[in-house]
Amino acid sequence: MSAVQQIKDERINLRLKNQAKAVLERAASLEGKTVSSFILASALQQAEQTIAEHEVMKLNAQDARAFFEALGSVKANDKLKAAFAAHDRRVTSR
């Protein structure tokens, strides 16, 4: 095994109807992938999209200005300072 290969030690099993399996096999074949690699790539893409939809907020320029103006006018009390500190401990930027 080369140094760039990663050990796959996790498994997910699922049961599905014959027709669903046939569709997955056909799609994987069209992509030149194994069923496992096709399912993994598709599931990861959907998972990343779902996470982004729940964690990313997109604002247009006008709404972004209003948001930052509102943030700039907030007086930081002890609870807000504690919340910022907790955020800094738990959240890492990408």
N, C-alpha and C positions, 0 to 999 in steps of 0.2 A: 504494500500500500504506500502511495507517495505521501510526502509530507503535507501536500495541499488537500488531500482527501480527509473528510471529517467522518468520524465514526457515527453511524446512525444507530442509536440505542433506544429510541422511543418508537412506539407503535400505536396506531389508531386502527381499530377494526370497525367495520360497519357492515350492516346487512342491507341489501337492496333488492329490488325486484329485478327479474331477468331483463326486462325491457330497459331499465335504467342502466344496468351493466352493459348492455349491448350499445347503447348510445355513448357511454363513456369509452368503450373499446373503439368504437368507430372514430370518435373525435380524437382520441389519442393516436390512432393509426394515421389519421390525416395530418397530424402535427409531427409525425415521426417520433413519438414518445411512447414510453411504456404507460400503461394505465396508471400505475403508481405515481410516476413523475408528472403526468398530466393532471391528476387529481391534486397532487401537492401544489403544483404551480398555480392552478386555478383557485384552490382554497386559500393559499397565501395571498394572492392578489385580492380576493374578496375580503379577507381578514384585514389587510392593510387599508382598504377602502373604508371598511366599517369603523376601524379605529380612528381614521382621519375624520370621518363624519361626526364622531363623538368628541374628538379632542381638539379639532382645529376650527377656529372661528375666522371667517373671511368677511371683511367689511369693505364697502366701497370707500372712496376717498372722503366723501362728506361724512359718512358714519364714523370713519376712523378719526377724523378731526374732532367730531363731537365726543367720541369716547375718550380720547386723550385730554381734551379740555375738561371733561368731567373728572377724570382722574387727577388732573392738575389742581383742581379746586378742593380736593378732599383733605381734611385735616387728619393726620395720622394720630389716633389714640392708641392706648396700650394694646387693645385687642387687635387692631389692624397691624400694628408692628409685630405682634406675636404671629399673626396669620402670614405675614410676609416671611418671617423667619422660618416658619414651618414649611412654607412653599419652597424656600431655598434649600432646605434639607431634603425634601422629597422629590423635587422635580429637577431633571437634568435637561439641559438644552441640547438640541440635535445639531 
